[in-house]
């Protein structure tokens, strides 16, 4: 049995049962809901890996389901596939612009259904792998923050708050050239390559921690 959990949100029982049967046949775990409201409740309770949702539903439609689930942090990695009898470009564009991962138009074959599911699984695996590697880099850089000077910490704190080089220079009463030199030194000391790596790293930190580091003789500092 595949550990991937798939939620089917479809009001037509025969179609819902048919899709569920096909998916189970290929070894996936399946849960289902007959309406948009039930789909949202089920998704929040079980946190599925993939949601296959019809657009035309009683009560709230599939677009509303997607919009509301996009607000749930715990479902940030859940893939969303729209299912609909409509085939107009405007519907497809609207769904994709809202953040849908794929779009199946009825009638569809079981091969099209399974291929879409497999594509979502492969994309999720790559995303999780990339995120894992990124988190390791962040952890490594965090261990090296103590090597930064007080001025470099202040610059990093301002970057973490979203300020640009000119804004940081103005706030710290130094030249932009000085800020650029600090950025280069910070990237070198933390083994961060390129400006985007430094910005991404800084945005995940709290400015107060950077500007008010633990004293050198404190337990947290001595343990580094």
BELWOGI-V793251 format. One record per residue. PHI is phi in radians with two decimals (* if undefined). NEAR is the number of other ideal C-beta (glycine too) atoms within 12 Angstrom. Layout:
phi;near
PHI;NEAR
PHI;NEAR
This chain:
phi;near
*;12
-1.28;19
-1.32;13
-1.10;28
-1.82;31
-2.08;42
-1.80;44
-1.81;43
-1.96;48
-2.67;40
-1.42;28
-1.40;22
-1.03;15
-1.09;12
-1.24;27
-1.06;29
-1.17;17
-1.15;23
-1.10;40
-1.06;27
-1.14;18
-1.08;26
-1.14;34
-1.11;23
-1.03;16
-1.59;24
1.60;18
-1.58;30
-1.45;22
-2.33;34
-2.28;31
-2.52;34
-2.56;36
-1.57;27
-2.62;28
-1.11;32
-1.07;22
-1.12;27
-1.09;42
-1.12;31
-1.06;21
-1.15;29
-1.10;37
-1.20;23
-1.41;17
-1.82;24
0.87;21
-1.23;39
-1.38;33
-2.41;45
-2.08;46
-1.92;49
-2.25;50
-1.23;39
-1.35;36
-1.49;26
-2.29;30
-1.19;20
1.38;18
-1.40;26
-1.56;29
-1.10;41
-1.09;28
-1.16;24
-1.04;46
-1.07;39
-1.06;22
-1.29;26
-1.26;36
-1.13;24
-1.51;16
-1.65;22
-0.98;11
-1.20;15
-1.90;29
-1.10;17
-1.73;26
-1.32;37
-1.41;35
-2.23;42
-2.02;45
-1.44;41
-2.20;43
-2.76;33
-1.50;20
-1.33;23
-2.35;18
-1.32;14
-1.11;13
-1.12;12
-1.13;24
-1.06;20
-1.11;14
-1.10;22
-1.10;33
-1.18;19
-1.13;17
-1.39;25
1.98;24
-1.17;34
-1.60;30
-2.78;30
-2.57;33
-1.86;39
-1.77;24
-1.29;23
-1.41;15
-2.27;26
-1.58;14
-1.16;19
-1.13;13
-1.10;22
-1.11;33
-1.19;28
-1.09;18
-1.14;33
-1.11;39
-1.08;25
-1.10;20
-1.18;31
-1.13;30
-1.11;18
-1.15;23
-1.12;26
-1.09;18
-1.15;15
-1.11;20
-1.13;17
-1.16;14
-1.13;15
-1.12;17
-1.10;14
-1.13;14
-1.12;20
-1.12;17
-1.13;15
-1.11;23
-1.11;25
-1.07;17
-1.12;18
-1.16;30
-1.04;27
-1.15;19
-1.81;22
-1.08;34
-1.11;25
-1.40;20
-1.39;33
-1.32;18
-1.05;18
-1.15;23
-1.15;34
-1.11;32
-1.10;31
-1.12;39
-1.10;44
-1.11;31
-1.20;34
-1.11;40
-1.13;27
-1.51;22
1.64;14
-1.43;24
-1.51;19
-0.99;26
-1.05;17
-1.18;16
-1.13;32
-1.05;23
-1.17;16
-1.23;21
-1.70;26
1.05;12
-2.33;20
-1.39;15
-1.13;20
-1.09;13
-1.11;22
-1.13;31
-1.08;22
-1.10;20
-1.10;33
-1.08;35
-1.10;21
-1.13;22
-1.12;38
-1.07;29
-1.16;20
-1.18;25
-1.68;33
1.00;22
-1.84;31
-1.76;15
1.54;14
-1.09;18
-1.15;15
-1.11;24
-1.14;36
-1.12;24
-1.07;23
-1.15;33
-1.12;38
-1.16;21
-1.60;23
-1.90;29
-1.69;18
-1.00;24
-1.11;14
-1.09;20
-1.25;32
-1.42;24
-2.22;14
-1.17;27
-1.14;17
-1.00;11
-1.02;13
-1.55;9
-1.31;13
-1.00;10
-1.17;16
-1.32;15
-1.22;11
-1.45;11
-1.35;15
